[in-house]
Amino acid sequence: GGSTAAAIVVTEDSKTEYIRLLCEARACGEARHELTCLLHGFWDVLPWQLLSSHKVSAEELSALISGTCDPDPAEWRKHSRSTSARGQAAAQVVEWFWEAVACELAPDSRSALLRFATGASRPPAGGFADLKPRFSVEVSALGSPDHLPQAHTCANKLVLHLYHSKAQLLEKLLLAISSDEGFGTA
């Protein structure tokens, strides 16, 4: 099927709708019928009105569909690498990070941290050994301890700063994963 965007006379008032239809046509292309069938089946199982009336978020829907998991901190660390600014302070920040992951974070926070840093809330089916590229923690000498951790999801990398204490690191980490932003200052 063709797009109805071709039938629209583009004016200042209609340009937003035209662009929406054009993007939809380019994204769906030849798979429009298949996607429509998939969505109808999905909404038969999980009706939109029910999800909407219960205010189910995208994250909650993902957990309903895929389940949740508790990433194993020991396996995670074993199959990770650390790169950091030189010095004992940076090494201490990395150690605080792994202590926080193992002892301070609840399972849902570990999943949120993994999603923040890698884009996925669970490790691959083969575990962290199969995560490509390998997860890494970097401590940057740039920025300040006031900065939130940064995530580079394409590289599965978490960048921390030279925090003054494990409590400060944990505070910044929880703030970053709760706002699900890969950058910023708090």
Backbone as a printed PyTorch tensor [residue, N CA C, xyz], in Angstrom:
tensor([[[  0.7630,  -1.1750,   0.0000],
         [  0.0000,   0.0000,   0.0000],
         [  0.8090,   1.2470,   0.0000]],

        [[  0.2670,   2.2410,  -0.6600],
         [  0.9030,   3.5450,  -0.7230],
         [  0.5550,   4.3870,   0.4770]],

        [[  1.1680,   5.5090,   0.5560],
         [  0.9580,   6.4210,   1.6640],
         [ -0.1310,   7.4190,   1.3060]],

        [[ -0.9160,   7.8030,   2.3130],
         [ -1.9040,   8.8480,   2.0790],
         [ -1.2360,  10.2150,   2.0880]],

        [[  0.0730,  10.2490,   2.4060],
         [  0.7960,  11.5210,   2.3990],
         [  0.8100,  12.1250,   0.9970]],

        [[  0.7860,  11.2810,  -0.0390],
         [  0.8160,  11.7770,  -1.4170],
         [ -0.4540,  12.5390,  -1.7680]],

        [[ -1.5520,  12.2920,  -1.0600],
         [ -2.8290,  12.9350,  -1.3560],
         [ -3.0190,  14.2490,  -0.6080]],

        [[ -2.0810,  14.6300,   0.2190],
         [ -2.2240,  15.8400,   1.0210],
         [ -1.5660,  17.0190,   0.3080]],

        [[ -2.3050,  18.1140,   0.2230],
         [ -1.7290,  19.3640,  -0.2520],
         [ -1.0220,  19.9580,   0.9570]],

        [[  0.2820,  20.1550,   0.8280],
         [  1.0620,  20.6050,   1.9700],
         [  0.9260,  22.1030,   2.1360]],

        [[  0.4360,  22.4780,   3.2990],
         [  0.3200,  23.8800,   3.6780],
         [  1.0020,  24.0300,   5.0310]],

        [[  1.0670,  25.2390,   5.5020],
         [  1.6380,  25.4770,   6.8320],
         [  0.8760,  24.6730,   7.8930]],

        [[ -0.4440,  24.5880,   7.7530],
         [ -1.2750,  23.8670,   8.7150],
         [ -1.1480,  22.3480,   8.5900]],

        [[ -0.8480,  21.8390,   7.3910],
         [ -0.8300,  20.3930,   7.1980],
         [  0.5760,  19.7860,   7.1750]],

        [[  1.6040,  20.6050,   7.3050],
         [  2.9570,  20.0650,   7.1450],
         [  3.3230,  19.0570,   8.2350]],

        [[  2.8480,  19.2280,   9.4550],
         [  3.1610,  18.2690,  10.5250],
         [  2.5470,  16.9110,  10.2260]],

        [[  1.3000,  16.9090,   9.7900],
         [  0.6310,  15.6470,   9.4430],
         [  1.2940,  15.0050,   8.2320]],

        [[  1.6800,  15.7950,   7.2610],
         [  2.3680,  15.2760,   6.0800],
         [  3.6830,  14.5960,   6.4720]],

        [[  4.4570,  15.2410,   7.3040],
         [  5.7390,  14.6780,   7.7340],
         [  5.5130,  13.4040,   8.5460]],

        [[  4.4970,  13.3810,   9.4130],
         [  4.1840,  12.1830,  10.1850],
         [  3.8480,  11.0160,   9.2620]],

        [[  2.9990,  11.2620,   8.2810],
         [  2.6160,  10.2100,   7.3360],
         [  3.7980,   9.7580,   6.4760]],

        [[  4.6210,  10.7090,   6.0690],
         [  5.7890,  10.3660,   5.2610],
         [  6.7670,   9.5050,   6.0600]],

        [[  7.0200,   9.8750,   7.2980],
         [  7.9070,   9.0860,   8.1610],
         [  7.3400,   7.6920,   8.3970]],

        [[  6.0460,   7.6230,   8.6350],
         [  5.3910,   6.3250,   8.8340],
         [  5.5430,   5.4540,   7.5860]],

        [[  5.3430,   6.0510,   6.4140],
         [  5.4660,   5.2980,   5.1610],
         [  6.8970,   4.7920,   4.9720]],

        [[  7.8730,   5.6240,   5.2780],
         [  9.2690,   5.2040,   5.1200],
         [  9.6390,   4.1470,   6.1450]],

        [[  9.1640,   4.2820,   7.3980],
         [  9.5160,   3.3270,   8.4530],
         [  8.8200,   1.9870,   8.2550]],

        [[  7.5470,   2.0180,   7.8800],
         [  6.7730,   0.7850,   7.7390],
         [  6.9500,   0.1480,   6.3760]],

        [[  6.9980,   0.9760,   5.3510],
         [  7.2050,   0.4820,   3.9950],
         [  6.3220,  -0.6960,   3.6500]],

        [[  6.9440,  -1.7310,   3.1240],
         [  6.2310,  -2.9190,   2.6680],
         [  5.7120,  -3.7760,   3.8140]],

        [[  6.1690,  -3.5260,   5.0250],
         [  5.7690,  -4.3670,   6.1670],
         [  4.5220,  -3.8370,   6.8730]],

        [[  3.8450,  -2.8490,   6.3070],
         [  2.6920,  -2.2380,   6.9680],
         [  1.6230,  -3.2680,   7.3270]],

        [[  1.2710,  -4.1430,   6.4090],
         [  0.2400,  -5.1480,   6.6740],
         [  0.6700,  -6.0690,   7.8070]],

        [[  1.9170,  -6.5280,   7.7740],
         [  2.4230,  -7.4210,   8.8040],
         [  2.4540,  -6.7290,  10.1700]],

        [[  2.8890,  -5.4800,  10.1960],
         [  2.9230,  -4.7370,  11.4510],
         [  1.5200,  -4.5160,  12.0030]],

        [[  0.5710,  -4.2370,  11.1280],
         [ -0.8210,  -4.0630,  11.5570],
         [ -1.3530,  -5.3460,  12.1760]],

        [[ -1.0770,  -6.4830,  11.5490],
         [ -1.5150,  -7.7800,  12.0930],
         [ -0.8660,  -8.0360,  13.4490]],

        [[  0.4240,  -7.7440,  13.5600],
         [  1.1330,  -7.9320,  14.8230],
         [  0.5160,  -7.0690,  15.9230]],

        [[  0.2670,  -5.8150,  15.6160],
         [ -0.3330,  -4.9180,  16.6110],
         [ -1.7320,  -5.3670,  17.0160]],

        [[ -2.5400,  -5.7960,  16.0530],
         [ -3.8810,  -6.2780,  16.4040],
         [ -3.7890,  -7.4660,  17.3540]],

        [[ -2.8850,  -8.3950,  17.0740],
         [ -2.6960,  -9.5420,  17.9590],
         [ -2.2080,  -9.1230,  19.3310]],

        [[ -1.2750,  -8.1690,  19.3570],
         [ -0.7440,  -7.6700,  20.6250],
         [ -1.8530,  -7.0360,  21.4590]],

        [[ -2.6550,  -6.1640,  20.8240],
         [ -3.7210,  -5.4820,  21.5580],
         [ -4.8340,  -6.4500,  21.9600]],

        [[ -4.9810,  -7.5760,  21.2420],
         [ -5.9370,  -8.6060,  21.6840],
         [ -5.5040,  -9.2030,  23.0170]],

        [[ -4.2060,  -9.3950,  23.1960],
         [ -3.6730,  -9.9810,  24.4290],
         [ -3.5790,  -8.9400,  25.5350]],

        [[ -3.0950,  -7.7610,  25.1980],
         [ -2.9500,  -6.6660,  26.1610],
         [ -3.6740,  -5.4370,  25.6200]],

        [[ -4.9720,  -5.3230,  25.8810],
         [ -5.7490,  -4.2090,  25.3230],
         [ -5.1990,  -2.8360,  25.7190]],

        [[ -5.0900,  -1.9650,  24.7240],
         [ -4.5780,  -0.6130,  24.9340],
         [ -5.3580,   0.1210,  26.0240]],

        [[ -6.6890,   0.0050,  26.0040],
         [ -7.5030,   0.7180,  26.9870],
         [ -7.1630,   0.2660,  28.4090]],

        [[ -6.9180,  -1.0280,  28.5920],
         [ -6.5750,  -1.5580,  29.9080],
         [ -5.2110,  -1.0230,  30.3570]],

        [[ -4.2310,  -1.0730,  29.4670],
         [ -2.8970,  -0.5610,  29.8030],
         [ -2.9540,   0.9280,  30.1090]],

        [[ -3.7040,   1.6460,  29.2860],
         [ -3.8190,   3.0880,  29.4620],
         [ -4.5410,   3.4390,  30.7680]],

        [[ -5.6160,   2.7450,  31.0710],
         [ -6.3810,   3.0540,  32.2920],
         [ -5.5880,   2.7470,  33.5580]],

        [[ -4.6470,   1.8090,  33.4700],
         [ -3.7870,   1.4850,  34.6150],
         [ -2.4650,   2.2500,  34.5770]],

        [[ -2.3350,   3.1410,  33.5870],
         [ -1.1460,   3.9860,  33.4450],
         [  0.1460,   3.1560,  33.4440]],

        [[  0.1510,   2.0890,  32.6390],
         [  1.3190,   1.2260,  32.5150],
         [  2.3650,   1.9450,  31.6650]],

        [[  3.5590,   2.1170,  32.2260],
         [  4.6350,   2.7990,  31.5020],
         [  5.3030,   1.8390,  30.5220]],

        [[  6.1120,   2.3930,  29.6470],
         [  6.8510,   1.5690,  28.6830],
         [  7.7650,   0.5830,  29.4110]],

        [[  8.4020,   1.0350,  30.5000],
         [  9.2890,   0.1630,  31.2750],
         [  8.4950,  -0.9700,  31.9240]],

        [[  7.3240,  -0.6500,  32.4690],
         [  6.4920,  -1.6830,  33.0970],
         [  5.9920,  -2.6760,  32.0490]],

        [[  5.6290,  -2.1880,  30.8690],
         [  5.1800,  -3.0780,  29.8020],
         [  6.3120,  -4.0030,  29.3740]],

        [[  7.5100,  -3.4580,  29.2770],
         [  8.6780,  -4.2790,  28.9410],
         [  8.8860,  -5.3750,  29.9790]],

        [[  8.7440,  -5.0380,  31.2570],
         [  8.9020,  -6.0430,  32.3230],
         [  7.7950,  -7.0880,  32.2540]],

        [[  6.5680,  -6.6640,  31.8980],
         [  5.4670,  -7.6250,  31.7420],
         [  5.7510,  -8.6180,  30.6240]],

        [[  6.3140,  -8.1240,  29.5430],
         [  6.5620,  -8.9680,  28.3800],
         [  7.8140,  -9.8190,  28.5630]],

        [[  8.8920,  -9.1970,  29.0030],
         [ 10.1900,  -9.8760,  29.0500],
         [ 10.5530, -10.4110,  30.4240]],

        [[  9.8040,  -9.9920,  31.4310],
         [ 10.1740, -10.3740,  32.7820],
         [ 11.2820,  -9.4710,  33.2890]],

        [[ 11.6610,  -9.7120,  34.5080],
         [ 12.7400,  -8.9380,  35.1000],
         [ 13.8680,  -9.8930,  35.4390]],

        [[ 14.9950,  -9.3380,  35.7000],
         [ 16.1090, -10.1870,  36.0970],
         [ 16.9580,  -9.4340,  37.0920]],

        [[ 17.7790, -10.1620,  37.7980],
         [ 18.7230,  -9.5750,  38.7280],
         [ 20.1180,  -9.8920,  38.2080]],

        [[ 20.7320,  -8.9520,  37.5170],
         [ 22.0770,  -9.2170,  37.0070],
         [ 23.0260,  -9.6210,  38.1420]],

        [[ 23.7660, -10.6840,  37.9540],
         [ 24.7010, -11.1970,  38.9600],
         [ 25.9240, -10.2800,  39.0400]],

        [[ 26.1020,  -9.5870,  40.1750],
         [ 27.2160,  -8.6390,  40.2800],
         [ 28.5920,  -9.2860,  40.0960]],

        [[ 28.7820, -10.5040,  40.6060],
         [ 30.0870, -11.1620,  40.4930],
         [ 30.3990, -11.4980,  39.0330]],

        [[ 29.4150, -12.0380,  38.3020],
         [ 29.6220, -12.3580,  36.8890],
         [ 29.8240, -11.0750,  36.0830]],

        [[ 29.0320, -10.0420,  36.4100],
         [ 29.1340,  -8.7610,  35.7210],
         [ 30.5560,  -8.2120,  35.8380]],

        [[ 31.0740,  -8.1990,  37.0660],
         [ 32.4190,  -7.6610,  37.2900],
         [ 33.4790,  -8.5300,  36.6130]],

        [[ 33.3080,  -9.8380,  36.6940],
         [ 34.2870, -10.7680,  36.1140],
         [ 34.4650, -10.5290,  34.6100]],

        [[ 33.3770, -10.2020,  33.9310],
         [ 33.4120, -10.0340,  32.4790],
         [ 33.4110,  -8.5630,  32.0610]],

        [[ 33.9420,  -7.7070,  32.9320],
         [ 34.0190,  -6.2710,  32.6600],
         [ 35.4650,  -5.8280,  32.7180]],

        [[ 35.6810,  -4.6200,  32.2360],
         [ 37.0140,  -4.0440,  32.3490],
         [ 36.8800,  -2.6250,  32.8760]],

        [[ 37.9690,  -2.1520,  33.4620],
         [ 37.9890,  -0.8020,  34.0040],
         [ 39.1240,  -0.0300,  33.3660]],

        [[ 38.8130,   1.1690,  32.9240],
         [ 39.8310,   2.0840,  32.4330],
         [ 39.6080,   3.3760,  33.1790]],

        [[ 40.6740,   3.9650,  33.6420],
         [ 40.4550,   5.1650,  34.4380],
         [ 41.6590,   6.0760,  34.4040]],

        [[ 41.4020,   7.2640,  34.9110],
         [ 42.4860,   8.2050,  35.1040],
         [ 43.4770,   7.5470,  36.0700]],

        [[ 44.7140,   7.8810,  35.9100],
         [ 45.7240,   7.2680,  36.7780],
         [ 45.5060,   7.6910,  38.2250]],

        [[ 45.8960,   6.8030,  39.1200],
         [ 45.9030,   7.1850,  40.5200],
         [ 45.0070,   6.3360,  41.3920]],

        [[ 45.3090,   6.4070,  42.6640],
         [ 44.5750,   5.6350,  43.6690],
         [ 43.1280,   6.1050,  43.7950]],

        [[ 42.8920,   7.4080,  43.6200],
         [ 41.5230,   7.9260,  43.7590],
         [ 40.6070,   7.3000,  42.7100]],

        [[ 41.0730,   7.1790,  41.4830],
         [ 40.2660,   6.5730,  40.4240],
         [ 40.0290,   5.0890,  40.7070]],

        [[ 41.0670,   4.3900,  41.1400],
         [ 40.9150,   2.9640,  41.4750],
         [ 39.9040,   2.7890,  42.6050]],

        [[ 39.9180,   3.7200,  43.5600],
         [ 38.9690,   3.6530,  44.6740],
         [ 37.5310,   3.8430,  44.1890]],

        [[ 37.3190,   4.7530,  43.2440],
         [ 35.9820,   4.9850,  42.6920],
         [ 35.4690,   3.7170,  42.0150]],

        [[ 36.3230,   3.0390,  41.2580],
         [ 35.9270,   1.7860,  40.6050],
         [ 35.5510,   0.7450,  41.6580]],

        [[ 36.3390,   0.6300,  42.6950],
         [ 36.0380,  -0.3380,  43.7590],
         [ 34.7130,   0.0070,  44.4380]],

        [[ 34.4820,   1.2910,  44.7240],
         [ 33.1990,   1.7080,  45.3000],
         [ 32.0420,   1.3440,  44.3890]],

        [[ 32.2570,   1.5330,  43.0850],
         [ 31.2010,   1.1990,  42.1270],
         [ 30.8110,  -0.2700,  42.2570]],

        [[ 31.7930,  -1.1710,  42.2180],
         [ 31.4700,  -2.5990,  42.2730],
         [ 30.8960,  -3.0000,  43.6280]],

        [[ 31.3510,  -2.3520,  44.7140],
         [ 30.7560,  -2.6030,  46.0350],
         [ 29.2920,  -2.1640,  46.0380]],

        [[ 29.0060,  -1.0120,  45.4460],
         [ 27.6280,  -0.5100,  45.3720],
         [ 26.7620,  -1.4530,  44.5530]],

        [[ 27.2740,  -1.9240,  43.4110],
         [ 26.5070,  -2.8490,  42.5670],
         [ 26.1820,  -4.1220,  43.3420]],

        [[ 27.1670,  -4.6520,  44.0650],
         [ 26.9870,  -5.9250,  44.7650],
         [ 26.1720,  -5.7980,  46.0490]],

        [[ 26.3680,  -4.7080,  46.7910],
         [ 25.8020,  -4.6450,  48.1470],
         [ 24.7480,  -3.5710,  48.3820]],

        [[ 24.7460,  -2.5280,  47.5730],
         [ 23.8600,  -1.3870,  47.8410],
         [ 22.6380,  -1.3310,  46.9230]],

        [[ 22.7660,  -1.8650,  45.7090],
         [ 21.6780,  -1.7470,  44.7420],
         [ 20.7270,  -2.9340,  44.8350]],

        [[ 19.4450,  -2.6430,  44.8410],
         [ 18.4180,  -3.6850,  44.7870],
         [ 18.4090,  -4.2730,  43.3770]],

        [[ 17.8380,  -5.4710,  43.2070],
         [ 17.8050,  -6.0880,  41.8770],
         [ 17.2430,  -5.1860,  40.7760]],

        [[ 16.1510,  -4.4600,  41.0680],
         [ 15.5840,  -3.5920,  40.0310],
         [ 16.5240,  -2.4310,  39.6950]],

        [[ 17.2870,  -1.9630,  40.6800],
         [ 18.2600,  -0.8960,  40.4130],
         [ 19.4430,  -1.4190,  39.6110]],

        [[ 19.8510,  -2.6690,  39.8510],
         [ 20.9240,  -3.2650,  39.0410],
         [ 20.4710,  -3.3820,  37.5890]],

        [[ 19.2210,  -3.8150,  37.3870],
         [ 18.6860,  -3.8950,  36.0160],
         [ 18.6250,  -2.5150,  35.3790]],

        [[ 18.2020,  -1.5190,  36.1550],
         [ 18.1340,  -0.1480,  35.6340],
         [ 19.5240,   0.3770,  35.2980]],

        [[ 20.5160,   0.0520,  36.1180],
         [ 21.8910,   0.4510,  35.8390],
         [ 22.3820,  -0.2030,  34.5550]],

        [[ 22.0930,  -1.4920,  34.3990],
         [ 22.5060,  -2.1910,  33.1830],
         [ 21.8370,  -1.5640,  31.9590]],

        [[ 20.5380,  -1.2320,  32.0650],
         [ 19.8320,  -0.5850,  30.9570],
         [ 20.4220,   0.7960,  30.6690]],

        [[ 20.7520,   1.5380,  31.7220],
         [ 21.3410,   2.8680,  31.5650],
         [ 22.6590,   2.7900,  30.8020]],

        [[ 23.4840,   1.7900,  31.1350],
         [ 24.8270,   1.7070,  30.5620],
         [ 24.8910,   0.9640,  29.2280]],

        [[ 23.9510,   0.0360,  29.0010],
         [ 24.0480,  -0.8010,  27.7940],
         [ 22.8300,  -0.7050,  26.8830]],

        [[ 21.7300,  -0.1870,  27.4000],
         [ 20.4990,  -0.1380,  26.6150],
         [ 19.6390,  -1.3770,  26.8140]],

        [[ 20.1190,  -2.3660,  27.5480],
         [ 19.3590,  -3.5930,  27.8200],
         [ 19.3200,  -3.8300,  29.3250]],

        [[ 18.1570,  -4.2180,  29.8380],
         [ 18.0270,  -4.3980,  31.2840],
         [ 18.4570,  -5.7710,  31.7690]],

        [[ 18.8660,  -6.5990,  30.8440],
         [ 19.3540,  -7.9320,  31.2150],
         [ 20.5480,  -8.2780,  30.3540]],

        [[ 21.4350,  -9.1480,  30.8860],
         [ 22.5810,  -9.5590,  30.0650],
         [ 22.1290, -10.4560,  28.9240]],

        [[ 22.9860, -10.6800,  27.9280],
         [ 22.6310, -11.6060,  26.8440],
         [ 22.3390, -13.0050,  27.3960]],

        [[ 21.7250, -13.8470,  26.5810],
         [ 21.3530, -15.1960,  27.0150],
         [ 22.5490, -15.9740,  27.5540]],

        [[ 23.7270, -15.7540,  27.0030],
         [ 24.9290, -16.4420,  27.4630],
         [ 25.6110, -15.7710,  28.6410]],

        [[ 24.9730, -14.7590,  29.2080],
         [ 25.5490, -14.0480,  30.3470],
         [ 26.4600, -12.9150,  29.9140]],

        [[ 27.0920, -12.3110,  30.8920],
         [ 27.9490, -11.1580,  30.6240],
         [ 29.1420, -11.5080,  29.7420]],

        [[ 29.5360, -12.7660,  29.7220],
         [ 30.6440, -13.1870,  28.8510],
         [ 30.3070, -12.9410,  27.3840]],

        [[ 29.0110, -12.9510,  27.0430],
         [ 28.5760, -12.7390,  25.6550],
         [ 28.2430, -11.2870,  25.3340]],

        [[ 28.3880, -10.3870,  26.2980],
         [ 28.0910,  -8.9710,  26.0490],
         [ 29.2050,  -8.3780,  25.1780]],

        [[ 28.8130,  -7.8830,  24.0040],
         [ 29.7750,  -7.3160,  23.0590],
         [ 29.3580,  -5.9070,  22.6940]],

        [[ 30.2070,  -4.8910,  22.7810],
         [ 31.5190,  -4.9780,  23.3990],
         [ 31.4000,  -5.2110,  24.9030]],

        [[ 32.4910,  -5.6250,  25.4890],
         [ 32.5450,  -5.9180,  26.9150],
         [ 32.1750,  -4.6730,  27.7230]],

        [[ 31.4330,  -4.8580,  28.8200],
         [ 31.0740,  -3.7350,  29.6920],
         [ 32.3460,  -3.1370,  30.2750]],

        [[ 32.3960,  -1.8060,  30.3280],
         [ 33.5600,  -1.1540,  30.9400],
         [ 33.1330,  -0.0020,  31.8220]],

        [[ 33.9410,   0.2100,  32.8480],
         [ 33.7720,   1.3330,  33.7700],
         [ 35.0050,   2.2060,  33.6160]],

        [[ 34.7680,   3.4730,  33.3810],
         [ 35.8660,   4.4160,  33.2340],
         [ 35.6930,   5.5180,  34.2570]],

        [[ 36.7880,   5.9250,  34.8710],
         [ 36.7560,   7.0780,  35.7650],
         [ 37.4710,   8.2020,  35.0380]],

        [[ 36.7480,   9.2680,  34.8250],
         [ 37.2810,  10.3990,  34.0740],
         [ 37.7950,  11.4760,  35.0270]],

        [[ 38.9320,  12.0240,  34.6860],
         [ 39.4670,  13.1520,  35.4550],
         [ 38.8000,  14.4550,  35.0230]],

        [[ 38.0620,  14.4030,  33.9150],
         [ 37.3380,  15.5860,  33.4450],
         [ 36.0480,  15.7180,  34.2450]],

        [[ 35.4900,  16.8740,  34.2440],
         [ 34.2590,  17.0750,  34.9930],
         [ 34.5590,  17.2050,  36.4730]],

        [[ 33.5150,  17.0730,  37.2600],
         [ 33.6830,  17.2150,  38.7070],
         [ 32.8330,  16.1740,  39.4230]],

        [[ 33.0520,  16.0220,  40.7130],
         [ 32.2320,  15.0760,  41.4720],
         [ 30.7460,  15.4570,  41.5030]],

        [[ 30.4300,  16.6680,  41.0610],
         [ 29.0240,  17.0730,  41.0010],
         [ 28.3150,  16.4970,  39.7830]],

        [[ 29.0700,  16.0220,  38.8080],
         [ 28.4740,  15.4800,  37.5840],
         [ 27.9240,  14.0790,  37.8090]],

        [[ 26.8410,  13.7970,  37.0870],
         [ 26.2730,  12.4550,  37.1020],
         [ 27.1300,  11.5290,  36.2460]],

        [[ 27.0600,  10.2270,  36.5170],
         [ 27.7090,   9.2810,  35.6100],
         [ 27.1390,   9.4360,  34.2020]],

        [[ 27.9440,   9.1190,  33.2110],
         [ 27.5230,   9.1720,  31.8080],
         [ 27.5480,   7.7650,  31.2430]],

        [[ 26.6480,   7.5040,  30.3050],
         [ 26.5980,   6.1980,  29.6610],
         [ 26.8580,   6.3510,  28.1740]],

        [[ 27.6100,   5.4170,  27.6350],
         [ 27.8340,   5.3060,  26.1950],
         [ 27.3110,   3.9240,  25.8220]],

        [[ 26.0040,   3.8460,  25.5410],
         [ 25.3640,   2.5410,  25.3680],
         [ 25.9010,   1.7580,  24.1800]],

        [[ 26.3160,   2.4310,  23.1300],
         [ 26.8560,   1.6950,  21.9730],
         [ 28.1510,   0.9760,  22.3320]],

        [[ 28.8830,   1.5110,  23.3040],
         [ 30.1530,   0.9160,  23.7200],
         [ 30.0090,   0.1380,  25.0270]],

        [[ 28.7900,   0.0750,  25.5830],
         [ 28.5580,  -0.5820,  26.8840],
         [ 29.5080,  -0.0250,  27.9440]],

        [[ 29.6160,   1.3000,  27.9650],
         [ 30.5680,   1.9550,  28.8620],
         [ 29.8530,   2.8980,  29.8170]],

        [[ 30.2890,   2.8490,  31.0800],
         [ 29.8100,   3.7680,  32.0990],
         [ 30.9880,   4.6350,  32.5160]],

        [[ 30.8060,   5.9550,  32.4680],
         [ 31.8620,   6.8870,  32.8560],
         [ 31.4820,   7.5140,  34.1890]],

        [[ 32.3470,   7.3040,  35.1680],
         [ 32.1710,   7.8790,  36.4990],
         [ 33.1490,   9.0390,  36.6620]],

        [[ 32.9530,   9.8030,  37.7040],
         [ 33.8460,  10.9220,  37.9890],
         [ 34.5610,  10.6570,  39.2990]],

        [[ 35.4860,  11.5060,  39.6740],
         [ 36.2580,  11.3050,  40.9000],
         [ 35.4300,  11.7160,  42.1220]],

        [[ 34.4960,  10.8310,  42.4890],
         [ 33.6240,  11.0990,  43.6260],
         [ 34.4260,  11.0180,  44.9290]],

        [[ 33.9570,  11.7540,  45.9370],
         [ 34.6860,  11.8430,  47.2040],
         [ 34.3950,  10.6790,  48.1410]],

        [[ 33.2690,   9.9780,  47.9230],
         [ 32.9040,   8.8710,  48.8120],
         [ 32.0080,   7.8920,  48.0700]],

        [[ 31.8750,   6.7120,  48.6460],
         [ 30.9660,   5.7230,  48.0540],
         [ 29.5330,   6.2330,  48.1360]],

        [[ 29.2000,   6.9380,  49.2090],
         [ 27.8430,   7.4890,  49.3580],
         [ 27.5520,   8.4930,  48.2390]],

        [[ 28.5220,   9.3460,  47.9060],
         [ 28.3180,  10.3180,  46.8310],
         [ 28.1710,   9.5960,  45.4900]],

        [[ 29.0050,   8.5910,  45.2430],
         [ 28.9030,   7.8140,  44.0100],
         [ 27.5230,   7.1750,  43.9060]],

        [[ 27.0710,   6.5540,  44.9920],
         [ 25.7670,   5.8930,  44.9860],
         [ 24.6470,   6.8940,  44.7370]],

        [[ 24.7130,   8.0480,  45.3650],
         [ 23.6980,   9.0900,  45.1580],
         [ 23.6340,   9.5030,  43.6900]],

        [[ 24.7900,   9.7740,  43.0910],
         [ 24.8300,  10.2010,  41.6900],
         [ 24.3850,   9.0710,  40.7540]],

        [[ 24.7770,   7.8500,  41.0680],
         [ 24.4000,   6.6990,  40.2440],
         [ 22.8870,   6.4920,  40.2730]],

        [[ 22.2980,   6.5330,  41.4520],
         [ 20.8430,   6.3470,  41.5650],
         [ 20.0840,   7.4730,  40.8790]],

        [[ 20.5930,   8.6800,  40.9880],
         [ 19.9450,   9.8110,  40.3150],
         [ 20.0220,   9.6330,  38.7960]],

        [[ 21.1700,   9.2090,  38.3150],
         [ 21.3350,   9.0160,  36.8660],
         [ 20.4210,   7.9200,  36.3430]],

        [[ 20.3560,   6.7840,  37.0370],
         [ 19.5340,   5.6870,  36.5050],
         [ 18.0490,   5.9440,  36.7050]],

        [[ 17.6970,   6.7340,  37.7040],
         [ 16.2700,   7.0160,  37.9030],
         [ 15.7620,   8.0130,  36.8730]],

        [[ 16.6350,   8.9040,  36.4060],
         [ 16.2130,   9.8470,  35.3740],
         [ 16.5090,   9.2940,  33.9960]],

        [[ 17.2500,   8.1940,  33.9400],
         [ 17.6030,   7.4960,  32.7030],
         [ 18.1990,   8.4430,  31.6730]],

        [[ 19.0860,   9.3010,  32.1300],
         [ 19.8000,  10.2080,  31.2500],
         [ 21.2560,   9.8070,  31.2470]],

        [[ 21.9050,   9.9250,  30.1110],
         [ 23.3070,   9.5660,  29.9970],
         [ 24.2440,  10.7150,  30.2590]],

        [[ 23.7330,  11.8670,  30.6620],
         [ 24.5890,  13.0190,  30.8990],
         [ 23.8830,  13.9630,  31.8490]],

        [[ 24.6330,  14.8970,  32.3830],
         [ 24.0050,  15.9400,  33.1820],
         [ 24.7000,  16.2030,  34.4710]],

        [[ 24.1720,  17.1700,  35.1860],
         [ 24.6890,  17.5770,  36.4750],
         [ 23.5140,  17.6530,  37.4320]],

        [[ 23.7650,  17.2530,  38.6590],
         [ 22.7040,  17.3450,  39.6640],
         [ 23.2040,  18.1050,  40.8560]]])
